[in-house]
Amino acid sequence: MMKEDMSFWRFAAVIGVLWGGSPLIHQAMAQPGPQAPRYQPQPSPGPGPAPVVRIEFGRRTDADRLANQLVTQANALCLQLHQNYQGNPGFREGYREMYDILQESQRIRDEVRNGTHRAPRRENDRIAASLHKMDRDFHAIERDLRGWRAAPGSRDAVRLDQLLGQFESTLHDMMEDYGEKSRLPVAASPRPPVSSPVPPARR
């Protein structure tokens, strides 16, 4: 029955895209019972390194692209947690917090689609408030998630530090593009990428 359900939703996702419908976002926690997550599959990136895009502080020229990336990457994290990481201590709380971040990213994307990011800056800026909330919430949970391990025999499991690093990078690019600096203390600042060269030890 589960395979039939997944086949139906994948078929529905394809039909929705063909007819111009909106993508289906992962909704596992919003559904009662152990239902399979519903989502819009994302195309795999092509070979080779991703192009480097220069972000200029406060120019707001990449808000559309970055807002969409935030939703896609937060959705991918929720999907991975639900499919492959349920055996970790504190899963329900951690998943709920990541799902809240997904919803916050959707609110930012909707504001950008409405052109809010092009309006003059004002004191009660909804996008800025959402970005700072997401920055605070994400860095509070990522320390726990980076220690989680996929269940043995998990299929299509992706290392969480890879997905977390991608989301973190996009979030900070979005803040940079929108003209917002993180309000977190230095200790909560993002770690250097795992691939960063390690300086040689002093003798």
Backbone as CSV, one residue per row, in Angstrom:
resi,resn,N_x,N_y,N_z,CA_x,CA_y,CA_z,C_x,C_y,C_z
1,MET,0.832,-1.210,0.000,0.000,0.000,0.000,0.859,1.249,0.000
2,MET,1.969,1.244,0.757,2.862,2.405,0.825,3.454,2.711,-0.528
3,LYS,3.867,1.633,-1.279,4.441,1.848,-2.609,3.403,2.457,-3.546
4,GLU,2.137,1.978,-3.418,1.094,2.535,-4.265,0.870,4.006,-3.952
5,ASP,0.909,4.359,-2.635,0.717,5.762,-2.247,1.822,6.626,-2.829
6,MET,3.089,6.165,-2.714,4.214,6.942,-3.218,4.100,7.109,-4.723
7,SER,3.685,6.018,-5.440,3.539,6.104,-6.891,2.474,7.124,-7.257
8,PHE,1.392,7.151,-6.496,0.321,8.105,-6.784,0.810,9.529,-6.649
9,TRP,1.545,9.815,-5.515,1.971,11.201,-5.280,3.049,11.615,-6.264
10,ARG,3.918,10.700,-6.649,4.903,11.056,-7.669,4.209,11.352,-8.996
11,PHE,3.184,10.546,-9.341,2.422,10.795,-10.562,1.715,12.141,-10.465
12,ALA,1.139,12.430,-9.284,0.430,13.696,-9.100,1.378,14.867,-9.214
13,ALA,2.614,14.715,-8.691,3.591,15.799,-8.774,3.939,16.101,-10.210
14,VAL,4.138,15.041,-11.020,4.466,15.243,-12.433,3.324,15.923,-13.158
15,ILE,2.079,15.456,-12.937,0.911,16.059,-13.582,0.773,17.523,-13.169
16,GLY,1.025,17.813,-11.866,0.900,19.187,-11.391,1.871,20.112,-12.073
17,VAL,3.112,19.649,-12.277,4.100,20.481,-12.943,3.742,20.685,-14.399
18,LEU,3.286,19.600,-15.084,2.934,19.707,-16.492,1.795,20.697,-16.722
19,TRP,0.868,20.758,-15.776,-0.269,21.660,-15.931,-0.059,22.992,-15.232
20,GLY,1.199,23.271,-14.871,1.497,24.580,-14.287,1.139,24.701,-12.827
21,GLY,0.938,23.584,-12.154,0.588,23.642,-10.751,1.794,23.973,-9.900
22,SER,1.575,24.281,-8.641,2.672,24.603,-7.739,3.311,23.320,-7.238
23,PRO,4.622,23.360,-6.914,5.308,22.164,-6.425,4.700,21.671,-5.121
24,LEU,4.735,20.364,-4.923,4.276,19.781,-3.672,5.418,19.811,-2.678
25,ILE,5.184,20.414,-1.524,6.212,20.533,-0.497,6.025,19.429,0.529
26,HIS,7.131,18.984,1.079,7.125,17.913,2.068,6.207,18.269,3.230
27,GLN,5.251,17.374,3.578,4.266,17.679,4.603,4.094,16.524,5.576
28,ALA,5.140,15.790,5.886,4.977,14.587,6.708,4.400,14.903,8.078
29,MET,4.887,15.974,8.738,4.419,16.263,10.092,3.014,16.865,10.077
30,ALA,2.592,17.381,8.940,1.274,17.989,8.876,0.175,16.951,8.657
31,GLN,0.586,15.712,8.371,-0.382,14.666,8.086,-0.495,13.713,9.267
32,PRO,-1.704,13.267,9.648,-1.839,12.302,10.735,-1.403,10.922,10.291
33,GLY,-0.767,10.204,11.203,-0.374,8.834,10.898,0.917,8.756,10.125
34,PRO,1.471,7.551,9.960,2.774,7.359,9.302,2.677,7.392,7.791
35,GLN,2.254,8.524,7.232,2.149,8.619,5.788,3.497,8.979,5.184
36,ALA,3.672,8.615,3.933,4.908,8.950,3.239,4.948,10.439,2.949
37,PRO,6.140,11.060,2.987,6.240,12.488,2.695,5.890,12.783,1.242
38,ARG,5.298,13.952,1.027,4.950,14.375,-0.317,5.857,15.538,-0.694
39,TYR,6.468,15.470,-1.829,7.413,16.505,-2.217,7.547,16.522,-3.730
40,GLN,8.122,17.628,-4.217,8.405,17.745,-5.644,9.863,17.382,-5.872
41,PRO,10.170,16.286,-6.552,11.568,15.917,-6.779,12.318,17.052,-7.466
42,GLN,13.569,17.266,-7.039,14.388,18.316,-7.610,15.414,17.716,-8.561
43,PRO,15.707,18.377,-9.675,16.701,17.845,-10.603,18.085,17.811,-9.986
44,SER,18.849,16.799,-10.326,20.208,16.686,-9.812,21.101,17.716,-10.491
45,PRO,22.047,18.308,-9.733,22.939,19.279,-10.349,23.825,18.613,-11.385
46,GLY,24.212,19.357,-12.387,25.072,18.833,-13.439,26.477,18.594,-12.943
47,PRO,27.313,17.968,-13.749,28.688,17.694,-13.333,29.486,18.975,-13.217
48,GLY,30.549,18.909,-12.398,31.420,20.063,-12.248,30.977,20.954,-11.111
49,PRO,31.851,21.853,-10.662,31.523,22.746,-9.549,30.450,23.749,-9.935
50,ALA,29.658,24.161,-8.938,28.613,25.155,-9.185,29.256,26.509,-9.453
51,PRO,28.653,27.308,-10.335,29.228,28.620,-10.623,29.219,29.512,-9.390
52,VAL,30.265,30.316,-9.237,30.373,31.228,-8.104,29.615,32.506,-8.441
53,VAL,28.664,32.867,-7.586,27.867,34.076,-7.785,28.281,35.092,-6.734
54,ARG,28.692,36.245,-7.171,29.134,37.287,-6.253,27.916,37.994,-5.662
55,ILE,27.838,38.031,-4.346,26.735,38.681,-3.655,27.209,40.037,-3.145
56,GLU,26.506,41.088,-3.525,26.830,42.430,-3.058,25.856,42.823,-1.956
57,PHE,26.400,43.302,-0.855,25.607,43.580,0.337,24.516,44.610,0.036
58,GLY,23.270,44.193,0.309,22.141,45.094,0.211,21.650,45.421,-1.189
59,ARG,22.191,44.786,-2.235,21.753,45.106,-3.595,20.410,44.460,-3.945
60,ARG,20.080,43.353,-3.319,18.805,42.644,-3.510,18.577,42.233,-4.970
61,THR,19.643,41.844,-5.624,19.531,41.432,-7.023,19.320,39.935,-7.176
62,ASP,19.578,39.154,-6.131,19.451,37.698,-6.206,18.387,37.157,-5.261
63,ALA,17.495,38.015,-4.790,16.518,37.591,-3.785,15.613,36.479,-4.302
64,ASP,15.179,36.573,-5.561,14.278,35.544,-6.108,14.956,34.174,-6.112
65,ARG,16.164,34.117,-6.647,16.890,32.838,-6.735,17.173,32.278,-5.341
66,LEU,17.645,33.124,-4.440,18.038,32.656,-3.115,16.826,32.241,-2.280
67,ALA,15.718,32.964,-2.408,14.513,32.593,-1.662,13.999,31.229,-2.107
68,ASN,14.036,30.962,-3.406,13.633,29.647,-3.907,14.583,28.556,-3.425
69,GLN,15.883,28.864,-3.396,16.864,27.882,-2.923,16.647,27.551,-1.456
70,LEU,16.299,28.543,-0.648,16.047,28.290,0.768,14.930,27.266,0.950
71,VAL,13.841,27.429,0.188,12.721,26.498,0.294,13.130,25.102,-0.177
72,THR,13.816,25.035,-1.313,14.233,23.739,-1.857,15.150,23.006,-0.887
73,GLN,16.118,23.714,-0.313,17.095,23.070,0.571,16.494,22.718,1.924
74,ALA,15.616,23.567,2.461,14.946,23.231,3.721,14.037,22.023,3.527
75,ASN,13.382,21.953,2.378,12.523,20.813,2.070,13.349,19.528,1.969
76,ALA,14.524,19.615,1.333,15.400,18.445,1.208,15.858,17.962,2.581
77,LEU,16.130,18.889,3.487,16.534,18.510,4.843,15.392,17.797,5.569
78,CYS,14.184,18.353,5.477,13.034,17.707,6.124,12.810,16.303,5.563
79,LEU,12.950,16.168,4.277,12.745,14.867,3.639,13.775,13.850,4.127
80,GLN,15.036,14.250,4.183,16.085,13.346,4.648,15.861,12.948,6.110
81,LEU,15.516,13.917,6.949,15.281,13.610,8.359,14.155,12.606,8.506
82,HIS,13.078,12.813,7.768,11.919,11.928,7.885,12.206,10.532,7.358
83,GLN,12.967,10.433,6.274,13.186,9.136,5.647,14.297,8.324,6.306
84,ASN,15.344,8.982,6.785,16.553,8.240,7.158,17.104,8.503,8.558
85,TYR,16.519,9.431,9.311,17.147,9.810,10.585,16.206,9.739,11.773
86,GLN,15.124,8.987,11.660,14.142,8.961,12.740,14.644,8.244,13.989
87,GLY,15.684,7.449,13.877,16.176,6.705,15.032,17.042,7.506,15.979
88,ASN,17.333,8.762,15.655,18.200,9.570,16.502,17.440,10.155,17.690
89,PRO,18.100,10.262,18.861,17.445,10.856,20.033,16.994,12.282,19.736
90,GLY,15.809,12.621,20.187,15.280,13.962,19.980,14.792,14.213,18.569
91,PHE,14.469,13.121,17.831,14.072,13.295,16.434,12.849,14.184,16.281
92,ARG,11.790,13.908,17.041,10.543,14.645,16.835,10.736,16.144,17.059
93,GLU,11.465,16.504,18.104,11.704,17.923,18.369,12.575,18.537,17.280
94,GLY,13.645,17.810,16.909,14.540,18.326,15.872,13.839,18.467,14.535
95,TYR,13.006,17.469,14.196,12.281,17.537,12.928,11.295,18.691,12.934
96,ARG,10.584,18.861,14.033,9.608,19.942,14.122,10.292,21.300,13.947
97,GLU,11.451,21.474,14.545,12.162,22.744,14.416,12.611,22.971,12.973
98,MET,13.064,21.909,12.310,13.483,22.061,10.912,12.276,22.322,10.030
99,TYR,11.137,21.718,10.354,9.920,21.960,9.588,9.459,23.408,9.764
100,ASP,9.623,23.958,10.958,9.296,25.369,11.186,10.187,26.269,10.329
101,ILE,11.461,25.890,10.186,12.374,26.654,9.343,11.924,26.585,7.885
102,LEU,11.458,25.409,7.456,10.919,25.286,6.099,9.749,26.244,5.896
103,GLN,8.840,26.305,6.863,7.697,27.203,6.735,8.133,28.662,6.720
104,GLU,9.149,28.995,7.504,9.668,30.373,7.501,10.263,30.715,6.137
105,SER,10.964,29.748,5.542,11.535,29.988,4.218,10.448,30.186,3.175
106,GLN,9.329,29.493,3.323,8.200,29.685,2.404,7.609,31.086,2.543
107,ARG,7.561,31.591,3.771,7.050,32.948,3.979,7.961,33.973,3.308
108,ILE,9.280,33.767,3.413,10.217,34.679,2.761,10.035,34.625,1.249
109,ARG,9.938,33.421,0.708,9.745,33.276,-0.739,8.467,33.980,-1.199
110,ASP,7.391,33.847,-0.425,6.129,34.490,-0.803,6.260,36.011,-0.770
111,GLU,6.964,36.543,0.220,7.179,37.989,0.296,7.979,38.474,-0.914
112,VAL,8.995,37.700,-1.288,9.803,38.082,-2.442,8.977,38.026,-3.715
113,ARG,8.157,37.003,-3.858,7.304,36.896,-5.045,6.339,38.072,-5.147
114,ASN,5.947,38.610,-3.995,5.050,39.758,-3.981,5.786,41.074,-4.219
115,GLY,7.117,40.994,-4.351,7.899,42.194,-4.613,8.211,43.016,-3.381
116,THR,7.988,42.452,-2.188,8.228,43.191,-0.950,9.684,43.617,-0.826
117,HIS,10.606,42.794,-1.352,12.032,43.100,-1.204,12.445,44.331,-2.013
118,ARG,11.610,44.774,-2.945,11.941,45.951,-3.752,11.434,47.249,-3.125
119,ALA,10.619,47.129,-2.093,10.077,48.323,-1.437,11.157,49.003,-0.591
120,PRO,11.014,50.308,-0.349,11.982,51.002,0.523,12.023,50.352,1.901
121,ARG,13.178,50.394,2.531,13.328,49.791,3.854,12.447,50.506,4.857
122,ARG,11.860,49.724,5.754,11.024,50.282,6.803,11.351,49.590,8.117
123,GLU,10.820,50.142,9.185,11.168,49.621,10.506,10.666,48.197,10.704
124,ASN,9.442,47.932,10.345,8.862,46.592,10.505,8.987,45.831,9.191
125,ASP,10.180,45.363,8.923,10.471,44.651,7.675,10.251,43.159,7.904
126,ARG,9.225,42.593,7.252,8.876,41.185,7.489,9.966,40.239,6.999
127,ILE,10.592,40.548,5.862,11.639,39.669,5.346,12.839,39.684,6.274
128,ALA,13.243,40.864,6.716,14.381,40.960,7.633,14.098,40.207,8.930
129,ALA,12.879,40.364,9.461,12.519,39.670,10.702,12.562,38.160,10.508
130,SER,12.069,37.672,9.370,12.088,36.230,9.100,13.504,35.718,8.922
131,LEU,14.355,36.489,8.257,15.749,36.070,8.066,16.472,35.939,9.399
132,HIS,16.282,36.897,10.288,16.960,36.827,11.594,16.398,35.699,12.449
133,LYS,15.098,35.466,12.365,14.517,34.341,13.105,15.071,33.023,12.577
134,MET,15.144,32.892,11.260,15.675,31.664,10.673,17.148,31.475,11.026
135,ASP,17.907,32.550,10.991,19.322,32.490,11.349,19.489,31.992,12.784
136,ARG,18.687,32.526,13.689,18.759,32.129,15.099,18.321,30.680,15.292
137,ASP,17.188,30.315,14.687,16.659,28.961,14.873,17.552,27.904,14.228
138,PHE,18.075,28.216,13.041,18.900,27.229,12.341,20.179,26.937,13.111
139,HIS,20.849,27.982,13.586,22.105,27.747,14.292,21.882,27.098,15.657
140,ALA,20.666,27.217,16.194,20.368,26.545,17.457,20.198,25.045,17.266
141,ILE,19.714,24.645,16.096,19.445,23.220,15.868,20.563,22.507,15.123
142,GLU,21.349,23.222,14.338,22.325,22.545,13.476,23.380,21.795,14.281
143,ARG,23.713,22.282,15.461,24.724,21.587,16.276,24.269,20.183,16.616
144,ASP,22.970,20.023,16.889,22.432,18.694,17.191,22.346,17.837,15.929
145,LEU,21.858,18.420,14.852,21.662,17.644,13.626,22.978,17.145,13.047
146,ARG,24.044,17.906,13.202,25.332,17.477,12.640,25.838,16.199,13.300
147,GLY,25.331,15.862,14.463,25.753,14.642,15.131,24.871,13.445,14.836
148,TRP,23.814,13.633,14.079,22.899,12.531,13.787,23.479,11.608,12.725
149,ARG,23.073,10.348,12.797,23.519,9.334,11.844,22.306,8.662,11.208
150,ALA,22.439,8.343,9.932,21.348,7.675,9.225,21.176,6.255,9.767
151,ALA,19.953,5.759,9.722,19.672,4.397,10.162,20.399,3.403,9.271
152,PRO,20.901,2.294,9.838,21.579,1.289,9.023,20.683,0.798,7.892
153,GLY,21.255,0.673,6.714,20.507,0.198,5.566,19.617,1.236,4.909
154,SER,19.764,2.511,5.321,18.929,3.557,4.723,19.250,3.711,3.243
155,ARG,18.220,3.881,2.443,18.390,4.082,1.005,18.390,5.567,0.689
156,ASP,19.281,5.971,-0.210,19.348,7.362,-0.666,19.637,8.320,0.477
157,ALA,20.318,7.851,1.515,20.660,8.734,2.627,21.763,9.701,2.210
158,VAL,21.615,10.941,2.602,22.606,11.975,2.316,23.149,12.479,3.647
159,ARG,24.440,12.709,3.686,25.047,13.209,4.922,24.420,14.548,5.287
160,LEU,24.005,14.663,6.559,23.341,15.885,6.971,24.273,17.091,6.926
161,ASP,25.562,16.895,7.225,26.454,18.061,7.224,26.547,18.676,5.832
162,GLN,26.377,17.857,4.785,26.375,18.378,3.424,25.146,19.258,3.176
163,LEU,23.968,18.761,3.551,22.741,19.530,3.355,22.698,20.758,4.255
164,LEU,23.152,20.611,5.490,23.179,21.745,6.413,24.109,22.839,5.912
165,GLY,25.261,22.422,5.369,26.204,23.398,4.844,25.629,24.169,3.662
166,GLN,24.900,23.476,2.791,24.287,24.139,1.648,23.230,25.148,2.093
167,PHE,22.390,24.738,3.048,21.345,25.645,3.516,21.952,26.846,4.227
168,GLU,22.948,26.592,5.045,23.613,27.665,5.789,24.222,28.698,4.840
169,SER,24.863,28.213,3.793,25.482,29.107,2.816,24.425,29.961,2.112
170,THR,23.306,29.326,1.713,22.243,30.065,1.035,21.602,31.090,1.968
171,LEU,21.388,30.714,3.217,20.806,31.635,4.190,21.671,32.880,4.357
172,HIS,22.964,32.687,4.495,23.854,33.834,4.685,23.992,34.658,3.410
173,ASP,23.923,34.002,2.256,23.902,34.759,0.998,22.637,35.604,0.900
174,MET,21.507,35.033,1.318,20.248,35.775,1.287,20.306,36.980,2.212
175,MET,20.866,36.806,3.393,21.001,37.923,4.327,21.927,38.995,3.752
176,GLU,23.002,38.558,3.127,23.949,39.500,2.515,23.268,40.273,1.384
177,ASP,22.551,39.566,0.538,21.884,40.204,-0.588,20.817,41.186,-0.112
178,TYR,20.140,40.842,0.975,19.067,41.687,1.480,19.589,42.851,2.319
179,GLY,20.854,42.776,2.721,21.441,43.864,3.500,21.283,43.707,4.996
180,GLU,21.311,42.447,5.472,21.174,42.176,6.900,22.391,41.425,7.415
181,LYS,22.941,41.907,8.512,24.061,41.220,9.169,23.522,40.373,10.309
182,SER,24.139,39.221,10.515,23.708,38.339,11.593,23.842,39.040,12.937
183,ARG,22.865,38.817,13.798,22.891,39.379,15.153,23.391,38.373,16.180
184,LEU,23.805,37.214,15.714,24.269,36.181,16.623,25.668,36.509,17.124
185,PRO,26.003,36.073,18.334,27.372,36.268,18.827,28.366,35.512,17.972
186,VAL,29.622,35.897,18.057,30.660,35.296,17.218,30.712,33.793,17.409
187,ALA,30.472,33.311,18.625,30.550,31.869,18.897,29.514,31.091,18.111
188,ALA,28.413,31.761,17.717,27.363,31.065,16.980,27.493,31.254,15.484
189,SER,28.568,31.905,15.037,28.765,32.121,13.618,28.983,30.796,12.914
190,PRO,28.737,30.743,11.610,28.881,29.474,10.892,30.295,28.944,10.926
191,ARG,30.417,27.623,10.992,31.725,26.996,10.934,32.304,27.146,9.535
192,PRO,33.624,27.081,9.403,34.193,27.078,8.049,33.773,25.812,7.333
193,PRO,33.650,25.842,6.004,33.251,24.637,5.263,34.170,23.471,5.560
194,VAL,33.602,22.267,5.477,34.387,21.066,5.755,35.552,20.951,4.783
195,SER,35.363,21.450,3.565,36.404,21.331,2.557,37.482,22.397,2.666
196,SER,37.341,23.331,3.632,38.328,24.386,3.763,39.687,23.804,4.125
197,PRO,40.770,24.336,3.568,42.087,23.818,3.913,42.410,24.067,5.371
198,VAL,43.017,23.106,6.000,43.402,23.223,7.399,44.782,23.824,7.481
199,PRO,44.974,24.923,8.223,46.301,25.535,8.287,47.283,24.586,8.946
200,PRO,48.543,24.588,8.520,49.531,23.680,9.109,49.773,23.994,10.567
201,ALA,49.999,22.950,11.336,50.265,23.135,12.763,51.606,23.802,12.973
202,ARG,51.667,24.681,13.955,52.929,25.359,14.261,53.842,24.443,15.060
203,ARG,55.096,24.547,14.765,56.072,23.726,15.509,56.834,24.579,16.500
